[in-house]
């Protein structure tokens, strides 16, 4: 099955640091828990005994033993960064959503909703909302939202939003609204 883990080795200074964190009333509970794991491993307890005694899993015990072994006590204070919970959308997909939002109307409604756009674009509704927020699109505001007939609208939108989000130094941005009476 698996072999018993050998006792974890630590210097007196490292042991003292772990005990200081345990005694401190200001140590985060997750760090104190990790200190308990490592101190029991230093004391020679098996991974199973530590896991059972602290009501955790054996992989958790092994994880913190290994991190302590590699990086010492400071490794117990820091969690490793986690990746994104979603994959980034391609620029092509973002442009497709912008174009659909600004250039078309759904067949069964007067304007796009996050859910209807998500279904039409085959992405999540949260992704649609992030795209709309990033580009200042609000198709649900029927009174103020208008479709553009301009073929270069997406490029112009990126330029304008880019000026607002990251203006050049000493730049002055003017906004001109042209209305046409029919």
C-alpha positions as CSV (number, residue, x, y, z in Angstrom):
1,X,0.0,0.0,0.0
2,X,2.2,2.9,1.2
3,X,5.1,3.2,3.5
4,X,5.1,5.0,6.8
5,X,6.4,8.5,6.6
6,X,9.7,9.2,8.5
7,X,9.5,11.9,11.2
8,X,9.8,15.4,9.8
9,X,13.1,17.2,10.7
10,X,13.2,20.8,11.9
11,X,15.6,23.1,13.6
12,X,15.0,24.4,17.1
13,X,14.4,27.8,15.6
14,X,11.7,26.4,13.3
15,X,10.0,24.5,16.1
16,X,10.1,27.7,18.2
17,X,8.5,29.7,15.4
18,X,5.7,27.1,15.0
19,X,5.1,27.2,18.8
20,X,5.0,31.0,18.8
21,X,2.3,31.0,16.1
22,X,0.3,28.4,18.0
23,X,0.4,30.4,21.3
24,X,-0.4,33.7,19.6
25,X,-4.0,34.8,19.7
26,X,-3.6,36.6,16.4
27,X,-2.5,33.7,14.3
28,X,-5.0,32.8,11.6
29,X,-6.8,29.5,12.3
30,X,-5.6,27.9,9.0
31,X,-2.0,28.7,9.9
32,X,-2.4,27.3,13.4
33,X,-4.0,24.1,12.0
34,X,-1.0,23.7,9.7
35,X,1.4,24.2,12.6
36,X,-0.4,21.3,14.5
37,X,0.1,19.1,11.5
38,X,3.8,19.9,11.2
39,X,4.5,19.6,14.9
40,X,2.9,16.2,15.1
41,X,4.9,15.1,12.0
42,X,8.1,16.4,13.7
43,X,7.0,14.3,16.8
44,X,7.1,11.2,14.6
45,X,3.3,10.6,14.2
46,X,2.2,8.8,11.0
47,X,0.2,10.7,8.4
48,X,-2.8,8.6,9.2
49,X,-2.6,9.2,12.9
50,X,-2.2,13.0,12.3
51,X,-5.2,13.0,9.9
52,X,-7.4,11.1,12.3
53,X,-6.3,13.1,15.3
54,X,-7.0,16.5,13.6
55,X,-10.0,15.3,11.6
56,X,-8.6,16.0,8.2
57,X,-7.5,14.0,5.2
58,X,-4.2,12.2,4.7
59,X,-3.5,14.2,1.5
60,X,-3.8,17.4,3.5
61,X,-1.3,16.2,6.0
62,X,1.1,15.2,3.2
63,X,0.6,18.5,1.5
64,X,1.7,20.6,4.5
65,X,4.5,18.2,5.5
66,X,5.9,18.6,2.0
67,X,5.6,22.4,1.9
68,X,7.3,22.7,5.3
69,X,10.0,20.4,4.2
70,X,10.7,22.5,1.1
71,X,10.3,26.0,2.4
72,X,10.2,26.0,6.2
73,X,7.6,27.6,8.5
74,X,6.8,30.5,6.2
75,X,5.3,28.1,3.7
76,X,2.5,27.4,6.2
77,X,1.4,31.0,6.1
78,X,0.9,31.3,2.4
79,X,-1.5,29.6,0.1
80,X,-0.4,28.9,-3.4
81,X,-2.1,31.0,-6.1
82,X,-5.1,29.3,-7.7
83,X,-5.9,29.6,-11.4
84,X,-8.9,31.2,-13.0
85,X,-12.2,29.5,-12.4
86,X,-13.1,30.1,-16.0
87,X,-11.2,30.1,-19.3
88,X,-10.6,33.4,-21.0
89,X,-12.7,34.1,-24.1
90,X,-11.0,34.7,-27.4
91,X,-10.9,38.2,-28.8
92,X,-12.9,36.8,-31.8
93,X,-15.7,35.6,-29.4
94,X,-15.8,39.0,-27.6
95,X,-16.1,40.9,-30.9
96,X,-18.8,38.5,-32.0
97,X,-20.8,39.3,-28.8
98,X,-20.3,43.1,-29.3
99,X,-21.3,42.8,-32.9
100,X,-24.5,40.8,-32.2
101,X,-25.4,43.2,-29.4
102,X,-25.0,46.3,-31.4
103,X,-26.0,45.1,-34.9
104,X,-28.9,42.7,-34.3
105,X,-32.1,42.2,-32.4
106,X,-33.2,38.8,-31.1
107,X,-36.1,37.2,-33.1
108,X,-38.3,36.7,-30.0
109,X,-37.7,40.0,-28.1
110,X,-37.2,43.7,-28.4
111,X,-33.6,43.7,-27.1
112,X,-30.9,41.3,-25.9
113,X,-30.8,40.0,-22.4
114,X,-27.6,38.4,-20.9
115,X,-29.3,35.0,-21.0
116,X,-30.5,35.3,-24.6
117,X,-27.1,36.6,-25.8
118,X,-25.4,33.8,-23.9
119,X,-27.5,31.2,-25.6
120,X,-27.1,32.8,-29.0
121,X,-23.3,33.1,-28.6
122,X,-22.9,29.7,-26.8
123,X,-21.1,31.2,-23.8
124,X,-22.1,31.8,-20.1
125,X,-24.4,34.7,-19.1
126,X,-21.6,36.0,-16.7
127,X,-19.2,36.2,-19.7
128,X,-21.8,38.2,-21.6
129,X,-22.2,40.5,-18.6
130,X,-18.4,41.0,-18.3
131,X,-18.2,41.9,-22.0
132,X,-21.1,44.4,-21.8
133,X,-19.6,46.0,-18.7
134,X,-16.2,46.3,-20.2
135,X,-17.6,48.0,-23.3
136,X,-20.3,50.1,-21.7
137,X,-23.1,48.2,-23.5
138,X,-26.6,48.4,-22.0
139,X,-29.1,46.9,-24.5
140,X,-31.7,46.5,-21.8
141,X,-32.0,50.3,-21.6
142,X,-34.4,50.5,-24.5
143,X,-34.9,54.3,-24.3
144,X,-31.2,55.1,-24.7
145,X,-29.8,52.1,-26.6
146,X,-29.7,52.4,-30.3
147,X,-28.4,50.0,-33.0
148,X,-25.6,51.3,-35.1
149,X,-25.5,50.9,-38.9
150,X,-21.8,51.7,-39.0
151,X,-19.7,48.8,-40.3
152,X,-16.7,50.0,-38.2
153,X,-18.6,50.4,-35.0
154,X,-16.7,47.8,-33.0
155,X,-13.3,49.3,-33.8
156,X,-14.6,52.8,-33.0
157,X,-16.2,51.5,-29.7
158,X,-12.8,50.0,-28.7
159,X,-11.1,53.3,-29.5
160,X,-13.5,55.4,-27.5
161,X,-13.6,53.1,-24.5
162,X,-9.9,52.8,-24.6
163,X,-9.6,56.6,-24.4
164,X,-11.8,56.7,-21.3
165,X,-10.1,53.7,-19.6
166,X,-6.5,54.7,-20.4
167,X,-6.3,58.3,-21.6
168,X,-3.0,59.6,-23.0
169,X,-1.1,61.9,-20.7
170,X,-2.3,65.5,-20.9
171,X,-5.1,64.5,-23.2
172,X,-8.5,66.2,-23.3
173,X,-11.4,64.0,-24.5
174,X,-14.4,65.7,-26.0
175,X,-17.7,64.0,-26.5
176,X,-19.9,65.1,-29.4
177,X,-23.4,63.9,-29.8
178,X,-25.0,64.3,-33.2
179,X,-28.7,63.9,-33.5
180,X,-30.6,63.7,-36.8
181,X,-34.2,64.8,-37.0
182,X,-36.2,62.7,-39.5
